Amino acid sequence: MSARVSDSTARQDTGRFRRLILPGLVFKAVVIGGGYATGRELVEFFAPAGPMGGLCGMLLSMLIWSAVCMIAFALAATLRAFEYRALFRALLGPAWSVFELCYLAFLILILAVMSAAAGAIGAALFGLPLVVGTLALMLLTAGFTSFGSGLAERMFRFTSLFLYATYAVFLVLALSRFGGTIADRLSLSIPMNDWPLRGATYASYNIVAAIAVLPFLRPLRGRRDAVIAGALAGPLAMAPALAFFLCMIAFVPEISKVALPSDFLLRQLDAPWFHLLFQMMIFCALLETGVGVVNLLHERIADALAARGHDYAPPARLAIGALLLVGSGFAAVHIGLIDLIAGGYGAFGYIMLAIVVLPMLTVGVWRLAKSR
């Protein structure tokens, strides 16, 4: 009897995790690896606002993420829309394909960014050619996305534990080494330049990560689950960034010109064992992002093929994923990490604000109220 009760409790705990925590972990995966795992994204958007302005901008981004995720998850649960075509038909009507075109362009950009970062990590740690790290990430991403969302879900569980633990150790080490400098910088009266605009722009282009969560929302039991999962998504994604930016404050503005701010900070810590551990964590974060965004595209293709009575077999998934990743990796090697983030992400922030955030906060809210 007690064994049966124990098994039942374990299943309930697993169910709660899949319904309430896993969506936020997937959202975190796409946000972190797509930009701030290396620290470059945080420098680009928040360092110009000063220490306090940067922190305020990040908190604003977190609130926007939670608000939009709550609406997106609730709408997906209500409509049973677990791939983006069904969701954006409800939000944009006949213009839903505009999102698909923008998503494909953004997908190439974000894969190029993570490929460039993987190449830079391989070069910084082992002196390898940039193409080696890029190819390693491509192969792993293509492999993990070839067997559907189940394998991706198991990967997110383990890599998330590694990621949060590593950021926690990083914060402790940084505060012990240069915590006094951080406190001094925070006490300075530095202008908080445009922090609301920076926070809103950063939140907007990253909000596409909420769409990548759709295939993992099937276990939701209703709107209450969706709202809780959405509310948790913002803090789960932003907590490591806040810790990371707090450590960066000690080296602003000189860190602004560094391609890999994470590598710069780790060298200041002068802890070789942790340097290697942190770079391994970044590679895992990049892998999480690749799996999240490519898996969403695979789910879209699988749904379209299923409507026509066809299966989407693992070999086909592998071939399409590899083709997409190779093209993105080629762009990464030829353009570079700093130019990709500075030139591409800002523009997509405004695009996603127009076709995702605003429709979600207007049409999405209206549809939820109507469905009640």
BADREN-653605 format. One record per residue (C-alpha): residue in one letter; x, y, z. Coordinates in steps of 0.2 Angstrom, whole numbers, padded with zeros to 4 digits, always signed. Layout:
BEGIN
AXYZ...
This chain:
BEGIN
M+0000+0000+0000S+0014+0012+0005A+0023+0008-0011R+0008+0012-0022V+0006+0029-0012S+0024+0033-0015D+0023+0029-0034S+0008+0040-0035T+0016+0054-0026A+0031+0053-0037R+0020+0053-0053Q+0011+0069-0046D+0028+0077-0043T+0034+0073-0061G+0017+0080-0067R+0019+0096-0058F+0036+0098-0065R+0031+0095-0083R+0016+0107-0081L+0023+0121-0070I+0042+0121-0071L+0047+0113-0088P+0039+0127-0099G+0050+0140-0089L+0066+0130-0091V+0063+0128-0110F+0060+0147-0111K+0076+0150-0101A+0085+0138-0113V+0081+0148-0128V+0084+0165-0120I+0101+0161-0112G+0110+0152-0126G+0103+0163-0139G+0112+0178-0132Y+0117+0181-0114A+0127+0165-0111T+0142+0173-0117G+0138+0190-0109R+0139+0199-0125E+0120+0202-0126L+0119+0210-0108V+0134+0221-0112E+0126+0227-0129F+0109+0231-0121F+0111+0235-0103A+0129+0242-0099P+0125+0258-0108A+0111+0262-0096G+0124+0261-0081P+0124+0249-0067M+0107+0253-0059G+0099+0257-0076G+0105+0240-0082L+0097+0231-0067C+0081+0241-0069G+0080+0237-0088M+0083+0218-0084L+0069+0218-0071L+0057+0226-0083S+0061+0213-0096M+0058+0200-0084L+0041+0207-0080I+0036+0208-0098W+0042+0190-0101S+0031+0184-0087A+0016+0194-0093V+0017+0188-0111C+0021+0170-0106M+0006+0169-0095I-0005+0175-0110A+0004+0164-0123F+0003+0149-0112A-0015+0152-0107L-0020+0155-0125A-0011+0139-0131A-0020+0129-0118T-0037+0136-0122L-0035+0133-0141R-0025+0117-0139A-0012+0126-0151F+0005+0118-0148E+0013+0124-0164Y+0015+0141-0170R+0003+0140-0185A-0012+0137-0175L-0008+0150-0162F-0004+0164-0174R-0019+0161-0184A-0029+0165-0169L-0018+0181-0166L-0015+0188-0183G-0029+0180-0194P-0024+0178-0212A-0007+0187-0209W-0001+0173-0198S+0012+0169-0211V+0021+0185-0208F+0026+0178-0191E+0032+0162-0200L+0043+0172-0211C+0050+0182-0197Y+0053+0167-0186L+0063+0158-0200A+0074+0174-0202F+0076+0175-0183L+0080+0156-0182I+0094+0158-0194L+0101+0173-0184I+0100+0165-0167L+0108+0149-0174A+0122+0160-0182V+0124+0169-0165M+0126+0152-0155S+0137+0145-0168A+0149+0160-0168A+0149+0158-0149A+0153+0140-0149G+0167+0143-0161A+0174+0157-0150I+0173+0145-0135G+0183+0132-0144A+0196+0144-0149A+0197+0153-0132L+0199+0136-0122F+0209+0125-0133G+0215+0136-0147L+0205+0127-0160P+0199+0134-0177L+0182+0143-0175V+0174+0130-0187V+0177+0115-0174G+0166+0122-0160T+0153+0127-0173L+0152+0110-0181A+0152+0101-0164L+0137+0111-0159M+0128+0108-0175L+0130+0089-0174L+0123+0089-0156T+0108+0100-0160A+0104+0090-0175G+0105+0074-0166F+0094+0079-0151T+0081+0086-0162S+0079+0071-0173F+0068+0061-0161G+0055+0073-0156S+0051+0083-0140G+0053+0069-0128L+0072+0068-0130A+0073+0087-0129E+0063+0087-0113R+0075+0075-0104M+0090+0085-0110F+0083+0101-0103R+0080+0093-0086F+0099+0089-0084T+0107+0104-0092S+0096+0116-0082L+0103+0109-0066F+0120+0111-0072L+0117+0129-0078Y+0109+0136-0062A+0122+0128-0051T+0136+0135-0061Y+0129+0153-0061A+0127+0151-0042V+0145+0147-0040F+0150+0160-0052L+0141+0174-0042V+0149+0168-0025L+0167+0168-0033A+0164+0185-0041L+0157+0193-0025S+0172+0186-0015R+0185+0193-0027F+0178+0210-0033G+0163+0213-0023G+0170+0229-0016T+0172+0236-0033I+0154+0231-0038A+0147+0240-0023D+0157+0256-0027R+0151+0256-0045L+0133+0254-0039S+0135+0268-0027L+0140+0280-0041S+0128+0293-0048I+0128+0287-0066P+0114+0292-0078M+0102+0278-0081N+0101+0281-0100D+0085+0274-0109W+0083+0259-0097P+0064+0257-0101L+0067+0257-0119R+0082+0245-0118G+0072+0233-0106A+0057+0233-0118T+0067+0230-0133Y+0077+0216-0125A+0061+0208-0119S+0053+0210-0136Y+0065+0201-0147N+0068+0187-0134I+0049+0184-0132V+0050+0173-0147A+0057+0160-0134A+0039+0159-0128I+0034+0152-0144A+0047+0139-0144V+0039+0132-0128L+0023+0127-0137P+0027+0109-0140F+0030+0107-0121L+0014+0114-0116R+0003+0098-0119P+0003+0092-0101L-0005+0108-0095R-0022+0104-0087G-0030+0121-0089R-0028+0140-0088R-0022+0140-0070D-0007+0129-0074A-0003+0140-0089V-0004+0156-0079I+0008+0149-0065A+0020+0142-0078G+0020+0158-0087A+0023+0168-0071L+0038+0157-0067A+0046+0158-0084G+0052+0176-0082P+0061+0174-0066L+0068+0157-0072A+0076+0165-0087M+0082+0181-0079A+0089+0176-0063P+0106+0170-0071A+0107+0186-0081L+0105+0197-0065A+0119+0187-0057F+0130+0189-0073F+0127+0207-0075L+0130+0211-0056C+0147+0203-0059M+0150+0213-0075I+0148+0229-0066A+0165+0229-0059F+0173+0230-0076V+0161+0242-0085P+0165+0251-0097E+0181+0241-0103I+0171+0225-0104S+0160+0233-0118K+0173+0230-0131V+0176+0211-0127A+0168+0198-0139L+0167+0186-0124P+0163+0195-0108S+0161+0178-0099D+0179+0173-0104F+0185+0190-0098L+0177+0189-0081L+0183+0171-0079R+0201+0177-0082Q+0199+0190-0069L+0194+0177-0056D+0210+0167-0060A+0202+0150-0056P+0206+0138-0071W+0195+0124-0065F+0180+0135-0064H+0185+0143-0081L+0183+0126-0089L+0167+0122-0080F+0159+0139-0085Q+0164+0137-0103M+0156+0119-0103M+0140+0127-0096I+0140+0140-0109F+0141+0126-0122C+0127+0117-0114A+0116+0133-0114L+0120+0135-0133L+0115+0117-0136E+0098+0120-0126T+0094+0135-0137G+0098+0126-0153V+0087+0111-0148G+0073+0123-0142V+0072+0133-0158V+0075+0119-0171N+0063+0108-0162L+0049+0121-0164L+0052+0121-0183H+0052+0102-0183E+0035+0102-0174R+0028+0114-0187I+0034+0102-0201A+0027+0087-0192D+0010+0095-0190A+0009+0100-0208L+0014+0082-0214A+0002+0074-0202A-0012+0084-0209R-0008+0076-0226G-0006+0058-0219H+0013+0058-0219D+0025+0054-0205Y+0040+0065-0201A+0054+0052-0198P+0070+0055-0188P+0081+0054-0204A+0071+0068-0212R+0072+0078-0196L+0091+0075-0195A+0093+0081-0214I+0083+0097-0212G+0090+0101-0196A+0108+0099-0202L+0104+0109-0218L+0098+0124-0207L+0112+0123-0195V+0125+0122-0209G+0118+0138-0217S+0118+0147-0200G+0135+0141-0195F+0142+0148-0212A+0134+0165-0208A+0142+0165-0190V+0160+0161-0197H+0159+0175-0209I+0150+0189-0199G+0156+0186-0181L+0147+0187-0164I+0148+0206-0160D+0141+0211-0177L+0128+0198-0177I+0121+0204-0160A+0123+0222-0163G+0116+0222-0181G+0103+0209-0180Y+0095+0208-0163G+0090+0226-0161A+0080+0226-0177F+0071+0210-0173G+0066+0218-0156Y+0055+0230-0165I+0048+0217-0177M+0044+0205-0163L+0036+0219-0153A+0024+0222-0168I+0020+0204-0172V+0021+0195-0156V+0020+0206-0140L+0007+0219-0146P-0005+0205-0153M-0003+0195-0138L-0007+0209-0126T-0022+0214-0136V-0030+0201-0147G-0023+0187-0135V-0031+0195-0120W-0047+0198-0129R-0048+0180-0135L-0045+0174-0118A-0058+0185-0110K-0070+0179-0124S-0067+0161-0121R-0071+0163-0102
